[in-house]
Amino acid sequence: MALMYSLLRAALLCALFGFISAIVFCIRRLYWHPLSKYPGPFLAKITDLYAAYHAWRGDIHIDLWRQHERYGPIVRYSPNQLNFNTAEALKEIYISGAKSFQKSPNYRVLRHGAANTLTMINKEEHARRRRIVSQGLSDAAVRFHEPTLMAHIQKCFALLSGTDEPKNVASWFNYLSFDIMADVVFGMQYNLLGSTANRAIPDAIEQLVTTLIYLQGDYADHLILSRSNVRVSVLLQSPVTPRIARIDRWLFPKAIQARDQFLNFVRGLVDKVMKPDCSPKATTTIVSILKNAHDPVTGQKLGSKEVLAESTTLCVAGSDTSSTAMSATFFYLANSPKAYRRVQNEVRSLFSSAEEIRIGPKLSKLVFVRACIEEALRMSPPTGASLYREVLQGGATVNGEWFPPGVDLGVPIYAIQHNPEYYPSPFEFRPERWLESEGTPKKSIEAARSAFCPFSVGSRSCVGKHMALVELTLAVAYAVYTLDFEFHPEKQQATDKRWGIEDEFKLRDHITASKDGPHLRFTPRVMPEGMPVFENVTELRPVLQNRSMTVPTMGMS
């Protein structure tokens, strides 16, 4: 009896100690932490699980915008993280003051094996790696791959216009972007556009081993996609707590399986290109360039593990991000008849045939098309949350305030690109805001530019930005020249006032974006003399050449 009493007493004392410790822990974070004076959601001040929850939901970009609307330009969104909604902070954290920062150590959760340009923390190592990777994505490299880009683009829109049925272009643009990525980066031809055989691959990248979870609430049912990136996006916000006792292994078992399958898939691609006897096509790919390139400063080359690490980023960023930007652009054009007519007039008056749509002076004259693309990227950026930077020794001054070493600071992309201080009527699609020729004051354009960051800014901005914009511009120009498109009246993207804003292309943010739609109907354009631009797929462009390389698969059952 005495023993049981002693054990009960010990258990009660442990529970009391734990309770008191939790209270002290919360009080310290609320009142004694270096960031305690800054406003933010109550739970976010205590635990990073608040941010992890919204990362899991996929609405972290929307919630960050809401919190800035409520609390102002500085928001404490996690115990050790602050978000800023000003162009001044964007410049001071990522550009002019970057010497006082390094990438947040949270990015280590994205690392599998060797670090790559996305996950690398050390700034000197990142600079060396970027000098090598940029050789594979240079302007000369983009021009070299232009015929490949155009061949896939032509094939995509020929197939989209081959039926009167509306198409979910999010899926088709996933196929297009993946086919381009596989061809340009690895020299592989998967033909997702023309065949269903390999279409599980981009689905695997975006939502491999997808689980559908329906949450029943007082408002309505909504769908959350649990996928490989969901786990990573949660860990990026809360890298320690979910990994205690490896809780993430039972929270996201299929996501871990998805990750392993994806890494094996990329490894198979890289092994094909790295072989000495690979096909001639493979020697011109981006991975081949990375394999042979030297750092112009140090003379160093990438090892096989480093090439593999960079390939995983190229595989995702080169397909998922491009398809998201393309889906958003077509959504806003279909949803904005005035802008769509202006794009039609610009493209169809500038080019006299589809074969003229190439990289060059004429493509550069598509100023309104470029304005529409930038406005789509402003309203629906493929990555909408903050890309955090850690303050280094010596501290840093941002927005006129000093911050100690070790805290993470960031600017949420979606929130700042919807800040009315830089973008009046921020939820309206207004391409004219980017053009002085449309009567927009130069100061207003400069203000908009100062806060525009869909590819991030500074030395760690997206290295593939140029290729992505070229691909997007070519796709829009070709589609508008050869086709007419419109929303299917019964399948316009539904408005969910709990999720986003009406008339905005809605994305779920899990580092990369999950999207649905728009559902568009494409019809061949009829020329003034009554003849369509093309009559069938075979008249568009020669069929893509067959590759001699064996195409690896995901190994999914």
C-alpha positions in Angstrom: 0.0 0.0 0.0 2.8 2.3 0.9 4.5 1.6 -2.4 1.4 2.4 -4.4 1.0 5.7 -2.4 4.7 6.6 -3.1 4.3 5.9 -6.8 1.1 7.9 -7.0 2.8 10.8 -5.2 5.8 10.7 -7.6 3.4 10.7 -10.6 1.5 13.7 -9.2 4.8 15.5 -8.5 6.0 14.8 -12.1 2.7 16.0 -13.5 2.9 19.2 -11.3 6.5 19.8 -12.4 5.5 19.3 -16.0 2.5 21.7 -15.7 4.6 24.3 -14.0 7.4 23.9 -16.6 4.8 24.3 -19.4 3.5 27.5 -17.8 7.0 28.9 -17.4 7.8 27.9 -21.0 4.7 29.8 -22.3 5.3 32.8 -20.1 8.9 33.1 -21.3 7.9 32.9 -25.0 5.1 35.4 -24.4 6.9 38.0 -22.3 10.7 37.3 -22.1 11.5 36.3 -25.7 13.5 38.8 -27.8 10.5 38.9 -30.2 7.8 39.1 -27.5 6.9 42.8 -28.2 5.7 42.0 -31.8 2.0 41.2 -32.5 0.7 37.9 -33.9 -1.7 35.0 -33.3 -1.5 34.0 -29.6 -0.7 30.3 -30.3 1.9 31.3 -32.9 3.9 33.1 -30.1 4.0 29.9 -28.1 4.5 27.1 -30.6 5.5 26.7 -34.2 2.8 24.1 -34.5 0.4 26.9 -35.4 2.4 27.6 -38.6 2.8 23.8 -39.2 -1.0 23.4 -39.0 -1.6 26.0 -41.7 1.2 24.4 -43.8 -0.6 21.1 -43.5 -3.9 22.8 -44.6 -2.1 24.5 -47.5 -3.5 27.9 -46.6 -0.4 29.3 -44.9 0.0 32.0 -47.6 -3.6 33.1 -47.0 -3.3 33.0 -43.2 -0.1 35.1 -43.4 -2.0 37.7 -45.5 -4.9 37.7 -43.0 -2.5 38.2 -40.0 -0.8 41.2 -41.7 -4.3 42.6 -42.4 -5.0 42.3 -38.7 -1.7 43.1 -37.0 0.1 45.4 -39.5 3.4 45.2 -41.3 5.2 43.0 -38.7 3.8 39.7 -37.5 5.2 37.2 -35.2 4.1 33.9 -36.9 6.2 31.5 -34.8 8.1 31.9 -31.5 11.4 32.6 -33.3 10.1 34.0 -36.7 8.9 37.4 -37.8 7.2 38.3 -41.1 7.4 41.7 -42.7 4.9 43.1 -45.3 7.1 45.9 -46.7 9.3 46.4 -49.7 11.9 47.9 -47.4 12.2 44.6 -45.5 12.3 42.6 -48.8 15.3 44.6 -49.9 17.1 44.5 -46.5 16.6 40.8 -45.8 17.2 39.4 -49.3 19.3 41.9 -51.2 21.2 44.9 -49.7 21.4 43.5 -46.2 21.8 39.8 -47.2 25.4 39.8 -45.7 23.7 39.8 -42.3 21.6 36.7 -43.1 21.8 33.1 -44.1 19.1 30.7 -45.2 17.1 29.4 -42.2 18.5 26.2 -40.8 14.9 24.8 -41.1 15.7 24.2 -44.8 17.8 21.2 -43.7 14.6 19.2 -43.5 14.4 19.3 -47.3 17.8 17.7 -47.7 18.2 14.1 -48.7 21.9 13.2 -49.1 24.0 16.1 -50.5 22.7 19.6 -50.2 21.5 21.5 -53.3 21.0 25.2 -54.2 17.6 25.1 -52.5 18.7 23.5 -49.2 22.3 24.8 -48.9 22.8 27.0 -45.8 26.5 28.0 -46.2 26.5 31.2 -48.4 30.0 30.5 -49.9 29.1 27.0 -50.9 25.8 28.2 -52.4 27.6 30.8 -54.5 29.9 28.2 -55.9 27.1 25.8 -56.6 25.0 28.5 -58.3 27.8 29.6 -60.6 27.8 26.0 -61.9 24.1 25.4 -62.1 23.5 28.8 -63.9 25.6 27.5 -66.8 22.9 24.9 -67.6 20.2 27.6 -67.5 21.9 30.5 -69.2 20.4 32.5 -72.0 22.4 30.6 -74.5 21.2 27.3 -73.1 17.6 28.5 -73.2 18.0 29.5 -76.9 19.5 26.1 -77.6 16.5 24.3 -76.2 13.9 26.5 -77.9 13.0 24.0 -80.6 12.3 21.4 -77.9 10.1 23.9 -75.9 8.1 24.8 -79.0 7.6 21.2 -80.1 6.1 20.2 -76.8 4.0 23.5 -76.7 2.6 22.9 -80.1 1.7 19.3 -79.3 0.0 20.3 -76.1 -2.3 22.9 -77.7 -3.1 20.7 -80.7 -4.3 18.0 -78.4 -6.3 20.5 -76.2 -8.1 21.7 -79.2 -8.8 18.3 -80.6 -12.2 18.0 -78.9 -15.1 20.2 -77.9 -15.0 18.9 -74.3 -13.5 21.3 -71.7 -10.2 20.3 -70.3 -8.7 20.7 -66.9 -5.7 22.6 -68.0 -3.9 22.1 -64.6 -3.5 18.5 -65.5 -2.5 19.2 -69.1 0.0 21.8 -68.1 1.5 19.4 -65.6 2.0 17.0 -68.5 3.4 19.7 -70.7 5.9 21.0 -68.1 7.0 17.5 -67.2 7.6 16.5 -70.8 9.7 19.7 -71.3 11.6 19.2 -68.1 12.3 15.5 -68.8 13.5 16.4 -72.3 15.6 19.5 -71.5 17.0 18.4 -68.2 17.5 14.6 -68.8 17.1 14.0 -72.5 14.2 11.7 -71.8 10.9 11.6 -73.7 8.0 10.4 -71.6 5.2 11.7 -73.9 2.7 12.4 -71.1 0.8 14.6 -73.5 0.2 11.9 -76.0 -0.1 8.8 -73.8 -1.5 7.9 -70.5 1.2 5.3 -69.8 3.5 7.6 -67.7 1.0 10.1 -66.3 1.4 8.8 -62.8 4.8 10.5 -62.7 3.8 14.1 -62.4 0.9 13.1 -60.2 3.6 11.4 -58.1 5.6 14.5 -57.9 2.7 16.7 -56.9 0.7 14.2 -54.9 2.5 10.8 -54.9 0.4 8.2 -53.1 -2.3 10.7 -52.6 -4.7 10.4 -49.7 -8.0 12.2 -49.8 -9.1 13.5 -46.5 -12.6 15.0 -46.3 -13.1 17.3 -43.2 -16.7 17.7 -42.1 -17.3 21.2 -40.7 -20.1 23.6 -39.9 -19.4 25.5 -43.1 -18.8 23.0 -45.9 -16.8 20.0 -46.9 -13.4 20.7 -48.3 -10.6 18.6 -49.7 -7.1 18.4 -48.5 -4.5 16.5 -50.5 -2.0 14.7 -48.3 1.1 14.2 -50.4 4.8 14.0 -50.2 5.2 17.8 -50.1 2.7 18.1 -47.3 5.0 16.4 -44.8 8.0 18.5 -45.9 6.0 21.8 -45.7 5.0 20.9 -42.2 8.5 20.0 -41.1 9.8 23.3 -42.7 7.6 25.2 -40.3 8.1 22.9 -37.3 11.3 20.9 -37.9 11.7 19.6 -34.3 8.3 18.8 -32.7 6.9 16.4 -35.4 10.2 14.5 -35.5 10.4 13.8 -31.8 10.3 10.0 -31.5 9.8 10.1 -35.3 6.2 11.1 -35.1 6.3 12.1 -38.7 6.8 8.5 -39.7 3.3 7.6 -38.6 1.7 10.9 -39.4 3.0 10.8 -43.0 3.9 7.2 -43.8 2.8 7.4 -47.5 4.6 10.7 -47.9 7.8 9.1 -46.8 7.2 6.2 -49.3 6.5 8.8 -52.0 9.7 10.7 -51.2 11.8 7.5 -51.5 10.2 6.5 -54.8 10.7 9.9 -56.2 14.4 10.0 -55.2 14.9 6.6 -56.8 13.2 7.8 -59.9 15.5 10.8 -60.2 18.5 8.7 -59.5 17.6 6.4 -62.4 17.3 9.5 -64.7 20.7 10.8 -63.6 22.4 7.4 -63.9 21.3 7.2 -67.5 22.8 10.6 -68.4 26.0 10.0 -66.4 26.9 6.9 -68.3 29.8 7.4 -70.7 27.9 5.7 -73.5 24.7 7.8 -73.2 23.0 8.9 -76.3 24.1 12.1 -78.2 20.8 13.8 -77.1 21.8 13.3 -73.5 25.1 15.2 -73.9 23.2 18.4 -74.6 20.9 18.2 -71.5 21.1 20.4 -68.4 22.3 17.5 -66.3 25.1 16.8 -68.8 26.1 20.4 -68.6 26.2 20.2 -64.8 28.2 17.0 -65.0 30.9 18.7 -67.1 30.8 22.3 -66.0 33.5 24.0 -63.9 33.1 26.8 -61.3 34.7 29.7 -63.2 36.2 31.0 -59.9 37.5 27.9 -58.2 37.7 25.5 -61.2 35.8 22.8 -59.2 33.3 20.4 -60.7 30.2 18.8 -59.2 30.4 15.2 -57.9 27.8 12.6 -58.8 26.0 13.1 -55.5 25.9 16.9 -56.1 24.5 16.4 -59.6 21.8 14.1 -58.2 20.9 16.7 -55.5 20.5 19.4 -58.1 18.5 17.2 -60.3 15.8 16.7 -57.7 15.3 20.4 -57.5 15.3 20.8 -61.3 12.8 18.0 -61.6 10.2 19.6 -59.3 10.9 23.3 -60.0 11.1 22.6 -63.8 7.7 21.0 -63.9 5.4 21.8 -61.0 6.2 25.5 -60.7 6.0 26.2 -64.4 2.6 24.4 -64.7 1.2 26.4 -61.8 2.2 29.7 -63.4 0.8 28.6 -66.7 -2.5 27.5 -65.2 -2.8 30.9 -63.3 -2.1 32.9 -66.4 -4.7 31.1 -68.5 -7.2 31.4 -65.7 -6.9 35.2 -65.5 -7.0 35.6 -69.3 -10.2 33.5 -69.5 -11.6 35.4 -66.6 -10.8 38.9 -67.9 -12.3 39.3 -71.4 -10.9 42.8 -71.8 -7.3 41.7 -71.1 -7.8 38.6 -73.2 -8.9 40.6 -76.2 -5.9 42.9 -75.9 -3.6 39.9 -75.7 -5.2 38.5 -78.9 -4.8 41.8 -80.7 -1.2 42.1 -79.6 -0.2 38.6 -80.6 -2.1 38.3 -83.8 -1.0 41.7 -85.1 2.6 41.1 -84.3 3.0 37.6 -85.8 2.0 36.6 -89.3 2.3 32.8 -88.7 2.7 30.4 -85.8 6.2 29.6 -87.1 7.3 33.1 -86.3 6.7 32.6 -82.6 10.3 32.2 -81.4 12.7 33.7 -79.0 13.7 37.0 -80.6 12.8 40.7 -81.1 9.2 40.0 -81.8 8.6 38.0 -78.7 10.2 40.8 -76.7 7.6 43.2 -78.1 4.7 41.3 -76.4 4.6 43.9 -73.6 1.0 43.4 -72.7 1.4 39.6 -72.7 4.3 40.0 -70.3 2.3 42.3 -68.1 -0.5 39.7 -67.9 2.0 37.0 -67.0 3.5 39.2 -64.2 0.0 40.1 -62.9 -0.9 36.4 -62.8 2.3 35.7 -60.9 1.6 38.6 -58.5 -1.9 37.3 -57.7 -1.2 33.6 -57.6 2.5 33.0 -57.0 3.6 29.4 -57.1 5.2 29.8 -53.7 3.3 32.2 -51.4 4.7 31.8 -47.9 7.9 33.3 -46.4 11.4 32.1 -47.4 13.0 32.6 -44.0 16.5 33.9 -43.4 18.4 33.6 -40.1 20.1 36.6 -38.6 23.8 36.0 -38.3 26.3 37.1 -35.6 26.2 40.9 -35.1 22.5 41.1 -35.6 20.6 42.9 -38.4 18.5 46.0 -38.9 15.2 45.7 -40.8 12.5 48.3 -41.1 14.6 50.5 -38.7 14.6 47.9 -35.9 17.5 45.8 -34.7 17.2 42.0 -34.4 19.5 39.6 -32.5 21.3 36.7 -34.0 19.4 33.4 -34.4 16.0 34.7 -35.2 14.4 34.0 -38.6 12.9 36.9 -40.6 11.0 36.7 -43.9 8.6 38.4 -46.3 5.5 36.4 -47.3 5.3 36.5 -51.0 1.5 36.3 -51.4 0.9 38.9 -48.6 3.3 41.6 -50.0 2.0 41.0 -53.5 -1.5 41.8 -52.2 -0.4 44.9 -50.2 -2.5 47.9 -51.4 0.4 50.2 -50.6 2.2 48.8 -53.7 -0.8 47.4 -55.6 -4.0 49.4 -55.5 -7.0 47.2 -55.7 -4.7 44.2 -55.1 -7.4 41.5 -55.8 -8.2 42.9 -59.3 -6.4 41.5 -62.3 -5.0 44.7 -63.8 -2.1 44.1 -66.2 -2.0 47.9 -66.9 -0.5 48.5 -63.5 2.9 47.3 -64.9 2.9 49.6 -68.0 3.7 53.3 -68.1 2.3 53.4 -71.7 -1.2 52.6 -70.1 -1.1 55.8 -68.1 0.3 54.2 -64.9 2.6 56.7 -63.1 6.3 55.7 -63.1 6.4 55.9 -59.3 3.5 53.4 -59.1 5.3 51.0 -61.4 8.5 51.4 -59.3 6.6 50.7 -56.1 5.0 47.6 -57.7 8.4 46.4 -58.9 9.9 46.9 -55.4 7.5 44.4 -53.9 7.3 41.9 -56.8 9.0 38.6 -55.8 7.3 35.5 -57.2 10.8 34.0 -57.9 12.2 35.5 -54.7 14.9 38.1 -55.1 18.6 38.5 -54.4 21.4 35.9 -54.7 19.1 33.1 -53.8 16.4 33.8 -56.2 15.2 31.1 -58.7 18.1 30.3 -61.0 15.6 29.0 -63.6 13.5 32.2 -63.7 14.6 33.1 -67.3 13.7 29.7 -68.7 10.4 29.6 -66.9 9.4 33.0 -68.3 10.4 32.1 -71.8 8.4 28.9 -71.6 5.4 30.7 -70.3 5.6 33.5 -72.9 6.0 31.1 -75.8 3.0 29.0 -74.6 0.7 32.0 -74.2 1.7 33.5 -77.5 1.3 30.2 -79.4 -2.0 29.4 -77.8 -3.5 32.8 -78.4 -2.3 32.9 -82.0 -3.6 29.5 -83.0 -6.6 29.1 -80.7 -9.6 30.7 -78.9 -10.4 29.6 -75.4 -13.1 30.2 -72.8 -14.3 28.9 -69.5 -16.7 26.0 -69.5 -19.8 27.7 -68.0 -20.5 24.8 -65.6 -16.9 24.2 -64.5 -15.5 27.6 -63.5 -13.4 27.4 -60.4 -15.8 27.5 -57.4 -15.5 30.4 -55.1 -14.8 29.4 -51.5 -14.9 32.5 -49.3 -13.2 30.6 -46.5 -10.3 29.8 -48.7 -9.4 32.7 -50.9 -10.8 35.7 -52.8 -13.4 35.5 -55.5 -12.1 35.7 -59.0 -8.6 34.7 -57.9 -6.9 31.5 -59.0 -6.7 29.5 -55.8 -3.7 27.5 -54.8 -2.8 25.3 -51.8 0.7 26.1 -50.7 2.9 23.0 -49.7 6.2 24.6 -50.8 5.1 23.9 -54.3 1.5 24.6 -55.2 -1.5 22.3 -55.6 -4.2 23.5 -58.0 -7.3 22.5 -59.8 -8.4 24.0 -63.2 -9.3 26.1 -64.9 -11.5 24.1 -67.1 -11.3 25.6 -70.5 -12.7 24.8 -74.0 -10.2 25.4 -76.8 -11.2 25.8 -80.4 -8.9 26.4 -83.5 -8.8 30.0 -84.5 -10.5 30.8 -87.9 -8.5 33.1 -90.1 -10.2 36.0 -91.8 -10.3 34.2 -95.1 -12.2 31.4 -93.4 -9.4 28.8 -93.1 -8.4 27.6 -89.6 -4.8 28.1 -88.5 -4.4 24.3 -88.5 -6.7 21.5 -89.3 -5.2 18.6 -87.5 -2.3 17.8 -85.2 0.1 16.6 -87.9 0.0 20.0 -89.6 1.5 21.8 -86.6 5.1 20.6 -86.3 7.1 17.5 -87.0 6.6 14.9 -84.4 9.2 14.9 -81.7 12.1 12.7 -82.5 12.3 9.3 -80.9 15.0 9.0 -78.2 17.3 6.0 -78.0 17.5 6.2 -74.2 15.4 3.8 -72.1 12.9 5.7 -70.0 13.0 4.9 -66.3 9.7 4.6 -64.4 8.7 5.4 -60.9 8.5 1.8 -59.9 5.0 2.1 -58.6 2.7 -0.8 -58.3 
